């Protein structure tokens, strides 16, 4: 007959393995953003949403990009983006 300590150990091991698998899947599927430091993206989800809204309204879906160097962005805007990225998205959408 097994003891409770044996079951507790197996349960703890199962939780650790499950957390490891979850973390591995998260890391494997996380998007690579390193290339954004040197290359501009062709499009983004926000641009595609904007284009869909413009087409639905019967307007042109053309997007005019103005690329701004990082050095030209205000320090206050940089800090605001850092603060927004610090908090989980769920808390910002409430």
MOMOPE-V252718 format. One record per residue. N is the residue number from 0. D_FIRST is the distance of its C-alpha to the first C-alpha in whole Angstrom. Layout:
BEGIN
n=N d_first=D_FIRST
n=N d_first=D_FIRST
END
This chain:
BEGIN
n=0 d_first=0
n=1 d_first=4
n=2 d_first=7
n=3 d_first=10
n=4 d_first=12
n=5 d_first=10
n=6 d_first=11
n=7 d_first=14
n=8 d_first=15
n=9 d_first=15
n=10 d_first=17
n=11 d_first=19
n=12 d_first=20
n=13 d_first=20
n=14 d_first=23
n=15 d_first=25
n=16 d_first=25
n=17 d_first=26
n=18 d_first=29
n=19 d_first=30
n=20 d_first=30
n=21 d_first=32
n=22 d_first=34
n=23 d_first=35
n=24 d_first=36
n=25 d_first=38
n=26 d_first=40
n=27 d_first=41
n=28 d_first=42
n=29 d_first=44
n=30 d_first=48
n=31 d_first=50
n=32 d_first=53
n=33 d_first=54
n=34 d_first=57
n=35 d_first=58
n=36 d_first=60
n=37 d_first=62
n=38 d_first=62
n=39 d_first=63
n=40 d_first=61
n=41 d_first=63
n=42 d_first=61
n=43 d_first=59
n=44 d_first=57
n=45 d_first=59
n=46 d_first=62
n=47 d_first=61
n=48 d_first=60
n=49 d_first=64
n=50 d_first=65
n=51 d_first=64
n=52 d_first=65
n=53 d_first=68
n=54 d_first=68
n=55 d_first=67
n=56 d_first=70
n=57 d_first=73
n=58 d_first=73
n=59 d_first=73
n=60 d_first=70
n=61 d_first=71
n=62 d_first=70
n=63 d_first=72
n=64 d_first=70
n=65 d_first=71
n=66 d_first=69
n=67 d_first=69
n=68 d_first=68
n=69 d_first=65
n=70 d_first=68
n=71 d_first=70
n=72 d_first=67
n=73 d_first=68
n=74 d_first=65
n=75 d_first=65
n=76 d_first=64
n=77 d_first=61
n=78 d_first=60
n=79 d_first=59
n=80 d_first=57
n=81 d_first=55
n=82 d_first=54
n=83 d_first=54
n=84 d_first=51
n=85 d_first=49
n=86 d_first=48
n=87 d_first=46
n=88 d_first=48
n=89 d_first=46
n=90 d_first=47
n=91 d_first=51
n=92 d_first=51
n=93 d_first=50
END
